[in-house]
Amino acid sequence: MGNYGILLRKGHVFETLCKVNHLVVDKTGTLTHGDIEISDVILHSDLDKAHSLAIAASLESHANHPIAKAFRAFAKDDVVVDEIENIIGSGIKGLYRGSEVKIGSAAYIEVTSDRVKANAVYLSLEGQHIATFVYQDPIREEAKGLIEQFQNAGIHITLLTGDSEANALPVAKEMGIDKVIASAKPQDKLAYLKSLDENEITMMIGDGINDAPTLAGAHLSVAMGGGADVAKASADMVLLGDQLDRILKARELAIKTRKIIRENLAWSLGYNLLILPLAVAGLVAPYFAVVGMSGSSIIVVSNSLRLLKEENK
């Protein structure tokens, strides 16, 4: 879309953008930057901090979620987890020196309520919670503006995330989002879309593997350019610069495009309904009809060229 930094992958995008009345948005990597850093490590066993981080790094090396990138710096060549299994929407498990290790959400690791932290992932060894990794993930500057403008347009908004409620609610509160569905697995996200009223035209914005089914199931879907390849392949639009405000500009352009198309159709139809009967009745000279038709075409083209000015603003 020219200067809008959006790659269109399907032809129905413009028309659907104009009709959207329900925005469904992911949290991590979408409303937040996804540039996650580990800010604290809380140990619950004799295993030291460096060793715990190294095990976590080996597990997370098999994932492409934004949180996984935060562990890369802590990897060690002599700490390797084998027989990896990725439980999408929950976490990862494998074997470390013959013992089962897991990393993921509080529910997946079965963390007791007194150990649950906001913005954290958890590590277990042989079913015992041994470490909590607290992380920081700042909210995108333009995210609040996106939510506010969609709300001002009368569009309902749902925060639909695989993250825990403890992590999702603070972000929703800061964004002004009332409806939050947390701890949702990929099948839960898709089930939520299917449960909506048939009159609701949904737009989904996401970035991860667990968002792919929902992106494919929404009326219109937008994948973040820095997201997972499967998410981008499932989406109708790819946000190349990861700037959410581009979506607003794209919607404005879509609405203006629809308006101009309607103006052009109305002008062309009105002109032909007026001139053709007169020409058939011989009340209009042929040369006048030819000049009028050419003038009508020029008016339609000139009206359409207004979109170029909008794109260059």
FIDREN-590907 format. One line per 8 residues: their letters; for each residue x, y, z of C-alpha. Coordinates in nm, 2 decimals, m for minus. Example, Ala and Ser with C-alpha at 12.3 -4.5 7.8 and 13.67 -1.06 7.14 Angstrom:
# FIDREN-590907
AS> 1.23 m0.45 0.78 | 1.37 m0.11 0.71
END
This chain:
# FIDREN-590907
MGNYGILL> 0.00 0.00 0.00 | 0.26 0.25 m0.10 | 0.37 0.47 0.19 | 0.14 0.29 0.43 | 0.39 0.01 0.51 | 0.13 m0.27 0.46 | 0.15 m0.57 0.23 | m0.20 m0.68 0.10
RKGHVFET> m0.22 m1.05 0.04 | m0.59 m1.08 m0.05 | m0.83 m0.88 m0.26 | m1.12 m0.82 m0.02 | m0.92 m0.61 0.23 | m1.04 m0.26 0.14 | m1.41 m0.34 0.15 | m1.39 m0.54 0.47
LCKVNHLV> m1.18 m0.26 0.64 | m1.48 m0.03 0.59 | m1.72 m0.28 0.75 | m1.52 m0.39 1.06 | m1.72 m0.35 1.38 | m1.52 m0.58 1.62 | m1.14 m0.56 1.67 | m0.98 m0.86 1.83
VDKTGTLT> m0.62 m0.80 1.93 | m0.33 m1.01 2.07 | m0.11 m0.88 2.35 | 0.26 m0.99 2.34 | 0.43 m0.87 2.02 | 0.12 m0.68 1.91 | 0.01 m0.43 2.17 | 0.35 m0.47 2.33
HGDIEISD> 0.68 m0.44 2.15 | 0.78 m0.80 2.21 | 1.14 m0.68 2.28 | 1.14 m0.87 2.61 | 1.42 m0.86 2.87 | 1.45 m1.08 3.17 | 1.45 m0.84 3.47 | 1.45 m1.08 3.76
VILHSDLD> 1.50 m1.45 3.84 | 1.34 m1.60 4.15 | 1.48 m1.94 4.25 | 1.29 m2.21 4.43 | 1.56 m2.49 4.44 | 1.93 m2.54 4.49 | 1.99 m2.49 4.12 | 2.17 m2.16 4.07
KAHSLAIA> 2.06 m1.87 3.85 | 2.30 m1.93 3.56 | 2.21 m2.30 3.54 | 1.84 m2.23 3.55 | 1.87 m1.97 3.28 | 2.08 m2.20 3.06 | 1.81 m2.48 3.09 | 1.54 m2.22 3.00
ASLESHAN> 1.75 m2.10 2.71 | 1.79 m2.45 2.57 | 1.41 m2.51 2.59 | 1.32 m2.17 2.44 | 1.57 m2.21 2.16 | 1.30 m2.44 2.00 | 1.04 m2.16 2.01 | 0.99 m1.83 1.81
HPIAKAFR> 0.77 m1.65 2.06 | 0.90 m1.31 2.16 | 0.97 m1.43 2.51 | 1.20 m1.70 2.37 | 1.44 m1.44 2.23 | 1.50 m1.30 2.58 | 1.67 m1.62 2.68 | 1.92 m1.65 2.39
AFAKDDVV> 2.20 m1.46 2.57 | 2.19 m1.72 2.86 | 2.25 m2.03 2.65 | 2.55 m2.26 2.73 | 2.70 m2.52 2.51 | 2.72 m2.78 2.79 | 2.35 m2.74 2.89 | 2.13 m2.91 2.63
VDEIENII> 1.77 m3.02 2.66 | 1.67 m3.31 2.43 | 1.34 m3.46 2.31 | 1.17 m3.12 2.29 | 0.79 m3.09 2.26 | 0.63 m2.76 2.20 | 0.29 m2.74 2.36 | 0.14 m2.45 2.17
GSGIKGLY> m0.03 m2.19 2.39 | 0.12 m2.34 2.71 | 0.49 m2.40 2.70 | 0.77 m2.64 2.61 | 0.90 m2.96 2.77 | 1.20 m3.18 2.72 | 1.46 m3.40 2.89 | 1.77 m3.26 3.06
RGSEVKIG> 2.01 m3.53 3.18 | 1.72 m3.78 3.19 | 1.49 m3.55 3.39 | 1.18 m3.38 3.25 | 1.20 m3.01 3.24 | 0.92 m2.76 3.14 | 0.89 m2.39 3.08 | 0.57 m2.20 3.03
SAAYIEVT> 0.27 m2.04 3.19 | 0.18 m2.07 3.56 | m0.11 m2.31 3.47 | 0.12 m2.53 3.26 | 0.39 m2.55 3.53 | 0.12 m2.58 3.80 | 0.26 m2.29 4.01 | 0.10 m2.23 4.35
SDRVKANA> m0.10 m1.90 4.37 | 0.15 m1.74 4.62 | 0.43 m1.78 4.36 | 0.24 m1.63 4.06 | 0.39 m1.31 3.93 | 0.28 m1.06 3.66 | 0.48 m1.08 3.34 | 0.66 m1.41 3.42
VYLSLEGQ> 0.73 m1.75 3.29 | 0.81 m2.06 3.50 | 1.05 m2.35 3.50 | 1.00 m2.69 3.65 | 1.22 m3.00 3.70 | 1.05 m3.34 3.74 | 0.72 m3.16 3.82 | 0.87 m2.93 4.08
HIATFVYQ> 0.86 m2.55 4.02 | 1.23 m2.44 4.04 | 1.25 m2.09 3.90 | 1.04 m1.79 3.80 | 1.16 m1.56 3.53 | 1.01 m1.21 3.55 | 1.03 m1.01 3.22 | 0.96 m0.66 3.09
DPIREEAK> 0.77 m0.59 2.78 | 0.68 m0.23 2.71 | 0.36 m0.13 2.54 | 0.39 0.03 2.20 | 0.35 0.40 2.20 | 0.09 0.40 1.92 | m0.11 0.12 2.07 | m0.33 0.33 2.29
GLIEQFQN> m0.41 0.57 2.00 | m0.51 0.27 1.79 | m0.75 0.15 2.05 | m0.90 0.49 2.13 | m0.97 0.57 1.76 | m1.13 0.23 1.70 | m1.34 0.29 2.01 | m1.44 0.64 1.89
AGIHITLL> m1.55 0.48 1.56 | m1.79 0.26 1.76 | m1.59 m0.06 1.71 | m1.60 m0.32 1.99 | m1.25 m0.43 2.11 | m1.15 m0.76 2.27 | m0.80 m0.85 2.40 | m0.76 m1.21 2.32
TGDSEANA> m0.43 m1.36 2.45 | m0.26 m1.68 2.55 | m0.10 m1.49 2.83 | m0.23 m1.52 3.19 | m0.50 m1.29 3.32 | m0.24 m1.14 3.57 | m0.03 m1.03 3.27 | m0.32 m0.93 3.04
LPVAKEMG> m0.54 m0.72 3.28 | m0.28 m0.44 3.35 | m0.23 m0.39 2.97 | m0.60 m0.39 2.91 | m0.65 m0.14 3.18 | m0.39 0.09 3.04 | m0.53 0.06 2.69 | m0.89 0.11 2.81
IDKVIASA> m1.00 m0.23 2.69 | m1.30 m0.37 2.88 | m1.32 m0.72 2.74 | m1.03 m0.95 2.81 | m1.00 m1.32 2.73 | m0.67 m1.46 2.88 | m0.49 m1.80 2.89 | m0.65 m1.88 2.55
KPQDKLAY> m0.50 m2.16 2.35 | m0.52 m2.15 1.97 | m0.84 m2.36 1.96 | m0.99 m2.13 2.23 | m0.92 m1.82 2.02 | m1.08 m1.97 1.71 | m1.37 m2.09 1.91 | m1.42 m1.74 2.05
LKSLDENE> m1.44 m1.60 1.69 | m1.69 m1.86 1.59 | m1.91 m1.78 1.89 | m1.96 m1.42 1.79 | m2.28 m1.30 1.62 | m2.29 m1.34 1.25 | m2.34 m0.96 1.21 | m2.00 m0.89 1.37
ITMMIGDG> m1.73 m0.82 1.11 | m1.41 m0.91 1.29 | m1.05 m0.79 1.24 | m0.78 m0.98 1.42 | m0.43 m0.85 1.48 | m0.17 m1.09 1.60 | 0.19 m1.21 1.55 | 0.25 m1.56 1.68
INDAPTLA> 0.20 m1.93 1.59 | m0.09 m1.95 1.83 | m0.26 m1.66 1.65 | m0.25 m1.83 1.31 | m0.59 m2.02 1.33 | m0.76 m1.70 1.45 | m0.60 m1.49 1.18 | m0.72 m1.74 0.92
GAHLSVAM> m1.07 m1.75 1.07 | m1.13 m1.37 1.11 | m1.31 m1.17 0.84 | m1.00 m0.96 0.81 | m0.66 m1.03 0.97 | m0.34 m0.84 1.02 | 0.00 m1.00 1.11 | 0.29 m0.80 1.25
GGGADVAK> 0.58 m0.80 1.01 | 0.82 m0.91 1.29 | 0.59 m1.20 1.38 | 0.60 m1.57 1.30 | 0.60 m1.68 0.93 | 0.29 m1.89 0.98 | 0.10 m1.59 1.12 | 0.20 m1.38 0.82
ASADMVLL> 0.10 m1.66 0.58 | m0.24 m1.68 0.75 | m0.31 m1.31 0.74 | m0.48 m1.09 0.48 | m0.24 m0.80 0.55 | 0.11 m0.79 0.69 | 0.22 m0.48 0.88 | 0.57 m0.44 0.75
GDQLDRIL> 0.70 m0.17 0.99 | 0.51 m0.31 1.30 | 0.36 0.04 1.34 | 0.00 m0.01 1.45 | m0.11 0.34 1.35 | m0.06 0.23 0.98 | m0.38 0.03 1.03 | m0.58 0.34 1.11
KARELAIK> m0.44 0.51 0.80 | m0.53 0.21 0.59 | m0.88 0.21 0.72 | m0.91 0.59 0.64 | m0.79 0.52 0.29 | m1.03 0.24 0.25 | m1.33 0.45 0.35 | m1.22 0.74 0.12
TRKIIREN> m1.17 0.49 m0.16 | m1.52 0.35 m0.12 | m1.67 0.70 m0.10 | m1.49 0.80 m0.43 | m1.60 0.48 m0.60 | m1.96 0.56 m0.51 | m1.93 0.92 m0.63 | m1.79 0.80 m0.96
LAWSLGYN> m2.06 0.54 m1.00 | m2.33 0.79 m0.92 | m2.19 1.05 m1.16 | m2.15 0.80 m1.45 | m2.50 0.65 m1.39 | m2.66 0.99 m1.36 | m2.49 1.12 m1.67 | m2.58 0.82 m1.89
LLILPLAV> m2.94 0.82 m1.76 | m2.97 1.18 m1.86 | m2.78 1.19 m2.19 | m2.86 0.86 m2.35 | m3.24 0.91 m2.38 | m3.18 1.26 m2.52 | m2.93 1.12 m2.77 | m3.17 0.84 m2.88
AGLVAPYF> m3.45 1.09 m2.92 | m3.22 1.31 m3.14 | m3.24 1.60 m2.90 | m2.86 1.60 m2.85 | m2.62 1.64 m3.14 | m2.37 1.34 m3.17 | m2.06 1.56 m3.13 | m2.21 1.70 m2.81
AVVGMSGS> m2.27 1.35 m2.67 | m1.91 1.25 m2.76 | m1.76 1.56 m2.59 | m1.99 1.50 m2.29 | m1.88 1.14 m2.26 | m1.51 1.24 m2.27 | m1.57 1.51 m2.01 | m1.75 1.26 m1.79
SIIVVSNS> m1.45 1.02 m1.81 | m1.21 1.31 m1.72 | m1.43 1.40 m1.41 | m1.42 1.04 m1.29 | m1.05 1.00 m1.34 | m0.98 1.34 m1.17 | m1.19 1.24 m0.88 | m1.00 0.92 m0.84
LRLLKEEN> m0.67 1.10 m0.84 | m0.76 1.26 m0.51 | m0.65 0.93 m0.35 | m0.29 1.00 m0.45 | m0.29 1.32 m0.25 | m0.43 1.13 0.05 | m0.15 0.87 0.03 | 0.12 1.13 0.01
K> 0.01 1.32 0.31
END
